[in-house]
Amino acid sequence: MEKNNVLEFQRPAAARDRSEALRRVPLSIISVGRDSEVLRRRECILANHSDLSVRSVMPEEAEKWARSQEPHLWIFCSTIELPRLVHLACTIRRYSPSSRLLLMEGSRPTGFEISLFHKAIPPLEGPDFLLNTVSHLSVAV
């Protein structure tokens, strides 16, 4: 991919008041997973093709961010153990309802509750699919 392919993320139009403008500001991204190489590649792709701030963390470090009331776009790898993944998703939804949760799907057990996430994308989709999905989810509501 070429670096000059920067995505145009939705920006707040002339907002009636400050609170409306704040709700429409693009969310910062927190990418969570166990594979540091995958996290580095994802962070590089997102940082090079958008102006969004990206932070990559291991699931244990994500625990302290999960109780933040500040909205973020969370990207979860399928490398996270199922109980921890569900716990993080539930905690984020409880403390920050404006956050968006994106799951990079892998093989998931039967009965896994996908509705915890706003979007789940297959692992074999390329970077363009990820960037497109992030651009749609990155604006706070």
Phi, psi and omega in degrees: 000147179269145182293331183282010175268055184283129179288144175267105179274145182300130179248155180295132174283186179301098184283148179290323178215168184299321182295324177292320179296320180295324180293336185259004178288137180303140181283147170284157186252135171241116181259125186239132177185178180260336184267105185296329178293317177297317179299318179297315179297315179298316179298318179297314180299311183293319181290325182281340185242011176205174177254019180278147176277134184235133176233128178256131182220156172279158183304323180296321178288330180296335180306317182289332178279334187296334181268005178288141178276349178289130181287142177222164167261116182262130174245120182251131174279156176284358180282352181279136179302142185305312181299320179291321179299312179295318179299313180298314181299315180295319179296315180297315180298326180289314187272335183219079182299339179278351178291155177245140182241124180241128180251125172275101188292143168235214173278130180240146181295155176301136178086002179296133185274092181290341182291353173294340185249150179284332180203144174231131180238145180296149184291338184272357176290148184278181181300326180297321178295317177299312181298319179296315180296316179298320180297327178284326183270347191283351181264122181293148177250000000 
